[in-house]
Amino acid sequence: MMSKNNTPMSDSPDVLKFIHTADLHLGSKFCGISGMNPDMAKKMSKATFSAFDNIVSHCIDNNVDFLLISGDIYDSADRRIYEQLEFRKRLAKLSDYDISVYLAFGNHDPLSGWSAKIDWPGNVNIMPGNDPECLFYESGGKKRAAIVGMSYKQSNTTVNLTKYYPEKENSWPFTIGMLHCNLGTDTGHEPYSPCSVKDLTDKNYDYWALGHIHKPQIIQESEPVIVYPGNPQGRDMGESGIRGCYIVTVSNRGSIETEFIETAEIKWEKVSVNVSKISDENDLIKRIEKEIQKIRRNSGDKPTFLRLTLTGRSPVHSLLSKEGVADDIVRHFRDEEESNNFVFLEKIIDNTEPEIDLNEVAKREDIVGDIVQISDSLLKEEAKLQTVRLKLDDLFKSSKGKKFIEDLSDDEMGELVKEARTYLLDRFVGGDSK
């Protein structure tokens, strides 16, 4: 994943190079995974630290000028002394290579949280919590970058912090804003320091180093460049896909190149497999094995947790719909795995359907026909689907419900209708009627 403009990069020593990361969540717990052997569990417990080790190595190998960390270094405001000592050890390694570090704490690790009285290495600069501070990165007796940022003073920071940031001054060199924030709406994250692209653009900075959103993304490629690096290590299936940081190179003419670097030590993958042409359990096991081997070949020797979704109208639907069958298949593949370069089958989701001709069943003048007719109308007519959503509002919007479940998108509502249809058809006609 790269973003480049058309200006060629200069090989001049005046080129500025830095790495932008955020949301390390050091010490974060990986929950909900059972059945791991001790070696696998140990890899999991060290994963967030290993990902940060990779970032440190990239800083050194690429001879960067500095490292930016835009919030949520730790996973909890009551950060443990172990995480702090381990973090400091890695920052001290960067100090040995004369690489500066700029830190801005976020909602998970606000300045108000408990912190051990640990002396930071001399290369570390911590952004204050009262107002943004402008720090200048200097080398060769010259100011090469202005870095403006602030930390969260309190965890629950829901005001737009950009209004406190100063506009870029004419005398400032290449200017970077560091901010842990919720940019735009509908991000799937808590609205901490909500702001807009316009809020950032109005400051006339050159680069905004954001944090808080865990999915890596370049929001804007120029004037200014606005980047979320995502978290360097995914922690559950909700954080599947590539995870890493951005290395940014600025030429002496001001052109900016951003390059994504993967850092995760453990990967999370979601894969959907159509099994409509599979006739029995033996072929099903072979098909799952083929998918696991494909994941292993493409993993880059990284351990992977795999969630497999099976789809399609298939003869194996009747087998998979029986209680405990999917869990038994998962257990079989877990027993086959070893500790190194493992592909751990986290779950099988059965979205298969019985081999039933729905068009023919819909013609029946009984409850089975009604099931298909009603589900078809819900899937085809938006207004009717929304009536289902209204029926579920009390569940999703209740104070208790919001703690455990999120509101469904239109696509997810459609999948829910299909699952309900399959559930009912299984019980009325089974998988043998056509």
ZIJO-V556190 format. One record per pair of residues at least 24 apart in sequence whose ideal C-beta (glycine too) atoms are under 10 Angstrom apart, sorted by the first residue. I is the first residue (numbers start at 1). J is the second residue. Records with the same first field share a line. If there is no record, write none. Layout:
# ZIJO-V556190
I: J + J
This chain:
# ZIJO-V556190
1: 216 + 217 + 218 + 242 + 244 + 246 + 258 + 259 + 260 + 261 + 262
2: 218 + 246 + 257 + 258 + 259 + 260
3: 218 + 220 + 221 + 222 + 225 + 227 + 246 + 248 + 256 + 257 + 258 + 259 + 260
4: 221 + 249 + 255 + 256 + 257 + 258 + 259
5: 221 + 222 + 225 + 255 + 256 + 257 + 258
6: 255
7: 251 + 253 + 254 + 255 + 256 + 257
8: 251 + 253 + 255 + 257
9: 249 + 250 + 251 + 252 + 253 + 255 + 256 + 257
10: 249 + 250 + 251 + 252 + 253 + 255
11: 251 + 252
12: 251 + 252 + 253
13: 139 + 140 + 252
14: 139 + 140 + 142 + 144 + 250 + 251 + 252 + 253
15: 65 + 144 + 249 + 250 + 251 + 252 + 253 + 255 + 257
16: 64 + 65 + 66 + 137 + 139 + 144 + 145 + 173 + 174 + 176 + 248 + 249 + 250 + 251 + 252 + 254 + 256
17: 59 + 62 + 63 + 64 + 65 + 66 + 247 + 248 + 249 + 250 + 257
18: 59 + 62 + 64 + 65 + 66 + 67 + 68 + 99 + 100 + 102 + 137 + 145 + 147 + 174 + 176 + 207 + 209 + 246 + 247 + 248 + 249 + 250
19: 55 + 56 + 58 + 59 + 62 + 64 + 65 + 66 + 67 + 68 + 69 + 99 + 101 + 209 + 229 + 245 + 246 + 247 + 248 + 261 + 263
20: 66 + 67 + 68 + 69 + 70 + 102 + 176 + 178 + 207 + 208 + 209 + 210 + 211 + 225 + 227 + 228 + 229 + 245 + 246 + 247 + 248 + 258
21: 51 + 52 + 55 + 58 + 59 + 67 + 68 + 69 + 70 + 73 + 209 + 211 + 229 + 230 + 231 + 232 + 244 + 245 + 246 + 247 + 261 + 263
22: 68 + 69 + 70 + 71 + 72 + 73 + 104 + 106 + 178 + 179 + 180 + 209 + 210 + 211 + 212 + 213 + 214 + 216 + 227 + 228 + 229 + 230 + 231 + 232 + 245 + 246
23: 48 + 69 + 70 + 71 + 72 + 73 + 75 + 106 + 108 + 180 + 211 + 212 + 213 + 214 + 228 + 229 + 230 + 231 + 232 + 233 + 235 + 239 + 243
24: 48 + 49 + 51 + 52 + 55 + 69 + 71 + 72 + 73 + 74 + 75 + 83 + 87 + 108 + 109 + 211 + 231 + 232 + 233 + 245
25: 51 + 52 + 72 + 73 + 74 + 75 + 76 + 83 + 108 + 109 + 214 + 231 + 232 + 233 + 235
26: 51 + 52 + 72 + 73 + 74 + 75 + 76 + 79 + 80 + 82 + 83 + 84 + 86 + 87 + 90 + 109 + 233
27: 73 + 74 + 75 + 76 + 79 + 80 + 82 + 83 + 84 + 86 + 87
28: 72 + 74 + 75 + 76 + 83 + 108 + 231 + 233 + 235 + 236
29: 75 + 76 + 235
30: 233 + 234 + 235 + 236 + 266 + 305
31: 235 + 236
32: 236 + 237 + 346 + 347
33: 236 + 237 + 305 + 344 + 346 + 347
34: 334 + 346
35: 330 + 331 + 334 + 335 + 337 + 344 + 345 + 346
36: 305 + 334 + 337 + 339 + 342 + 344
37: 334 + 337 + 338 + 339 + 342 + 344
38: 339
39: 303 + 338 + 339 + 340 + 342
40: 266 + 303 + 305 + 334 + 337 + 338 + 339 + 340 + 342 + 344
41: 339
42: 339
43: 265 + 266 + 302 + 303 + 339 + 340 + 342
44: 235 + 265 + 266 + 303 + 305 + 344
46: 86 + 265 + 266
47: 232 + 233 + 234 + 235 + 264 + 265 + 266 + 303
48: 74 + 75 + 83 + 86 + 231 + 232 + 233 + 235 + 264 + 265 + 266
49: 83 + 86 + 87 + 89 + 90 + 233 + 265
50: 232 + 233 + 263 + 264 + 265 + 266
51: 231 + 232 + 233 + 234 + 243 + 244 + 245 + 262 + 263 + 264 + 265 + 266
52: 86 + 87 + 90 + 91 + 232 + 233 + 245 + 263 + 265
53: 86 + 90 + 93 + 232 + 263 + 265
54: 232 + 233 + 244 + 245 + 261 + 262 + 263 + 264 + 265
55: 90 + 94 + 229 + 232 + 244 + 245 + 247 + 261 + 263
56: 89 + 90 + 91 + 93 + 94 + 97 + 99 + 101 + 263
57: 93 + 263
58: 244 + 245 + 247 + 261 + 262 + 263
59: 90 + 93 + 94 + 97 + 99 + 101 + 245 + 247
60: 93 + 94 + 96 + 97 + 99
62: 99 + 247 + 249 + 259 + 261
63: 97 + 98 + 99
64: 94 + 97 + 99 + 100 + 247 + 248 + 249
65: 98 + 99 + 100 + 137 + 139 + 144 + 145 + 250
66: 94 + 98 + 99 + 100 + 101 + 102 + 123 + 125 + 137 + 139 + 144 + 145 + 147 + 176
67: 91 + 94 + 99 + 100 + 101 + 102 + 103 + 123 + 124 + 245
68: 100 + 101 + 102 + 103 + 104 + 147 + 149 + 176 + 178 + 207 + 209 + 211 + 229 + 245 + 246 + 248
69: 101 + 102 + 103 + 104 + 105 + 106 + 124 + 127 + 178 + 180 + 209 + 211 + 229 + 245
70: 102 + 103 + 104 + 105 + 106 + 127 + 149 + 177 + 178 + 179 + 180 + 181 + 208 + 209 + 210 + 211 + 212 + 227 + 228 + 229
71: 103 + 104 + 105 + 106 + 107 + 108 + 109 + 110 + 127 + 149 + 151 + 152 + 178 + 179 + 180 + 181 + 192 + 193 + 209 + 210 + 211 + 212
72: 104 + 105 + 106 + 107 + 108 + 109 + 110 + 152 + 180 + 211 + 212 + 214 + 231
73: 103 + 104 + 105 + 106 + 108 + 109 + 211
74: 105 + 106 + 108 + 109 + 113 + 115
75: 108 + 109 + 235
76: 108 + 109 + 113 + 114 + 155
77: 105 + 107 + 108 + 109 + 110 + 111 + 112 + 113 + 114 + 115 + 152 + 154 + 155
78: 109 + 113 + 114 + 115
79: 105 + 108 + 109 + 113 + 114 + 115 + 116
80: 114 + 116
81: 114 + 115 + 116 + 118
82: 116
83: 109 + 116
84: 109 + 115 + 116 + 117 + 118 + 120
85: 116 + 118
87: 118 + 120 + 124
88: 116 + 118 + 119 + 120 + 121 + 124
89: 121
90: 121
91: 120 + 121 + 123 + 124
92: 120 + 121 + 122 + 123 + 124
93: 121
94: 121 + 123 + 124
95: 120 + 121 + 122 + 123 + 124
96: 121 + 123
97: 123
98: 123 + 139
99: 123
100: 124 + 125 + 135 + 137 + 138 + 139 + 145 + 147
101: 125 + 126
102: 126 + 127 + 135 + 137 + 145 + 147 + 148 + 149 + 176 + 178 + 209
103: 127 + 149 + 151 + 178
104: 128 + 129 + 132 + 133 + 147 + 148 + 149 + 150 + 151 + 152 + 177 + 178 + 179 + 180 + 209 + 211
105: 129 + 149 + 150 + 151 + 152 + 153 + 155 + 180 + 211
106: 151 + 152 + 155 + 157 + 179 + 180 + 181 + 192 + 193 + 211 + 212
107: 152 + 154 + 155 + 156 + 157 + 158 + 180 + 181 + 182 + 189 + 190 + 192 + 193 + 211 + 212
108: 152 + 155 + 180 + 192 + 212
109: 151 + 152 + 155 + 180
110: 151 + 152 + 153 + 154 + 155 + 156 + 157 + 180
111: 150 + 151 + 152 + 153 + 154 + 155
112: 151 + 152 + 153 + 154 + 155
113: 152 + 154 + 155
125: 149
126: 151
127: 151 + 152 + 178 + 179 + 180
128: 153
129: 153 + 154 + 157
130: 164
131: 161 + 164 + 165 + 166
132: 161 + 162 + 164 + 165 + 166 + 177 + 178 + 179
133: 166 + 178
134: 165 + 166 + 168 + 169 + 172 + 175 + 177
135: 176 + 178
136: 172 + 173
137: 173 + 174 + 176
138: 173
142: 173
143: 171 + 172 + 173 + 174
144: 173 + 174 + 250 + 252
145: 172 + 173 + 174 + 175 + 176 + 206 + 207 + 250
146: 171 + 172 + 173 + 174 + 175 + 176 + 177 + 205 + 206
147: 174 + 175 + 176 + 177 + 178 + 205 + 207 + 209
148: 172 + 175 + 176 + 177 + 178 + 179 + 203 + 205 + 208 + 209
149: 176 + 177 + 178 + 179 + 180 + 209
150: 177 + 178 + 179 + 180 + 193
151: 178 + 180
152: 180 + 192 + 193
155: 190 + 192
156: 190 + 192
157: 181 + 191 + 192 + 193 + 194
158: 182 + 190 + 191 + 192 + 193 + 194
159: 192 + 193 + 194 + 195
160: 193 + 194 + 195 + 196 + 199
161: 192 + 193 + 194 + 195 + 199
162: 193 + 194 + 195 + 196 + 198 + 199 + 200 + 202 + 203 + 208
163: 195 + 199 + 202
165: 195 + 199 + 200 + 202 + 203 + 205 + 208
166: 203 + 205
167: 202 + 203 + 204 + 205
168: 203 + 204 + 205 + 206 + 224
169: 204
170: 204
172: 204 + 205 + 206
173: 206 + 250 + 254
174: 205 + 206 + 207 + 250 + 252 + 254 + 256
175: 203 + 204 + 205 + 206 + 207 + 208 + 224
176: 205 + 206 + 207 + 208 + 209 + 224 + 225 + 248 + 250
177: 203 + 205 + 206 + 207 + 208 + 209 + 210 + 224 + 226
178: 207 + 208 + 209 + 210 + 211
179: 208 + 209 + 210 + 211 + 212
180: 209 + 210 + 211 + 212 + 213
181: 208 + 210 + 211 + 212 + 213 + 228
182: 210 + 212 + 213
183: 208 + 210 + 212 + 213 + 217 + 219 + 220 + 226 + 228
184: 213 + 219
187: 212 + 213 + 214 + 215 + 228
188: 213 + 214 + 215 + 238 + 406
189: 213 + 214 + 215
197: 224 + 226
200: 224 + 226
201: 226
206: 250 + 254 + 256
207: 246 + 248 + 250 + 256 + 258
209: 246 + 248
214: 238 + 239 + 243
215: 239 + 241 + 242 + 243
216: 241 + 242 + 243 + 244 + 245 + 246 + 260 + 262
217: 260
218: 246 + 258 + 260
221: 256 + 258
222: 255 + 256
223: 256
224: 256
225: 250 + 256 + 257 + 258
227: 258 + 260
229: 258 + 260 + 261 + 263
230: 260 + 263 + 264
231: 263 + 264
232: 261 + 262 + 263 + 264 + 265
233: 263 + 264 + 265 + 266 + 267 + 268
234: 264 + 266 + 267 + 268 + 269 + 305
235: 264 + 266 + 268
236: 268 + 305 + 346
237: 268 + 269 + 270 + 305 + 306 + 307 + 346 + 347
238: 268 + 270
239: 264 + 268
240: 267 + 268 + 269 + 270 + 271 + 304 + 305 + 306 + 307
241: 267 + 268 + 269 + 270
242: 267
243: 267 + 268
262: 300 + 302
264: 300 + 302 + 303 + 304
265: 302 + 303
266: 299 + 302 + 303 + 304 + 305 + 342 + 344
267: 295 + 298 + 299 + 300 + 302 + 303 + 304 + 305 + 306 + 343
268: 304 + 305 + 306 + 307 + 346
269: 295 + 298 + 299 + 304 + 305 + 306 + 307 + 308 + 343 + 346
270: 305 + 306 + 307 + 308 + 309 + 346 + 347 + 349
271: 295 + 306 + 307 + 308 + 309 + 310
272: 307 + 308 + 309 + 310 + 311 + 312 + 349 + 351
273: 308 + 309 + 310 + 311 + 312 + 348 + 352
274: 309 + 310 + 311 + 312 + 313 + 314 + 351 + 352
275: 310 + 311 + 312 + 313 + 314 + 315 + 316 + 317 + 320 + 350 + 351 + 352
276: 310 + 311 + 312 + 313 + 314 + 315 + 316 + 317 + 352 + 353 + 355
277: 312 + 314 + 315
278: 310 + 312 + 314 + 315 + 316 + 317 + 352
279: 314 + 315 + 316
280: 314 + 315 + 316 + 319
281: 315 + 316 + 319 + 320 + 325 + 329
283: 314 + 315 + 316
284: 310 + 314 + 315 + 316 + 319 + 320 + 329 + 352
285: 329 + 332 + 333
287: 316
288: 329 + 330 + 332 + 333 + 345 + 348
289: 332 + 333 + 336
291: 343 + 345
292: 333 + 336 + 337 + 342 + 343 + 344 + 345
293: 343
294: 343
295: 343 + 345
296: 337 + 341 + 342 + 343
297: 343
299: 341 + 342 + 343
300: 341
301: 340 + 341
302: 341 + 342
303: 337 + 339 + 340 + 341 + 342 + 343 + 344
304: 341 + 342 + 343 + 344 + 345 + 346
305: 342 + 343 + 344 + 345 + 346 + 347
306: 333 + 342 + 343 + 344 + 345 + 346 + 347 + 348
307: 345 + 346 + 347 + 348 + 349
308: 333 + 345 + 346 + 347 + 348 + 349 + 350
309: 347 + 348 + 349 + 350 + 351 + 352
310: 348 + 349 + 350 + 351 + 352
311: 349 + 350 + 351 + 352 + 353
312: 351 + 352 + 353 + 355
313: 352 + 353 + 354 + 355 + 356 + 357 + 358 + 422 + 431
314: 352 + 353 + 354 + 355 + 431
315: 352 + 354 + 355 + 431 + 432
316: 350 + 352 + 355 + 431
317: 350 + 351 + 352 + 353 + 354 + 355 + 356 + 422 + 426 + 430 + 431
318: 352 + 354 + 355 + 426 + 430 + 431 + 432
319: 350 + 352 + 431
320: 348 + 350 + 351 + 352 + 431
321: 350 + 352 + 353 + 354 + 422 + 423 + 426 + 427 + 430 + 431
325: 350
326: 350
350: 419 + 422
351: 415 + 418 + 419 + 422
352: 422 + 431
353: 418 + 419 + 421 + 422 + 425 + 426 + 431
354: 422 + 425 + 426 + 429 + 430 + 431 + 432 + 433 + 434
355: 431 + 432 + 433 + 434
356: 422 + 425 + 426 + 429 + 430 + 431 + 432 + 433 + 434
357: 433 + 434
358: 421 + 425
360: 433 + 434
361: 425 + 428 + 429 + 433 + 434
364: 429 + 433
366: 428
367: 424 + 428
368: 424 + 425 + 428 + 429 + 433
370: 424
371: 420 + 421 + 422 + 423 + 424 + 425 + 428 + 429
372: 421 + 424 + 425
374: 417 + 420 + 421 + 424
375: 414 + 417 + 418 + 420 + 421 + 422 + 424 + 425
376: 417 + 421
377: 417
378: 413 + 414 + 416 + 417 + 418 + 420 + 421
379: 413 + 414 + 415 + 417 + 418 + 421
382: 410
384: 417
385: 410 + 413 + 414 + 416 + 417
386: 410 + 413
388: 413 + 414 + 416 + 417 + 420
389: 413 + 416
392: 416
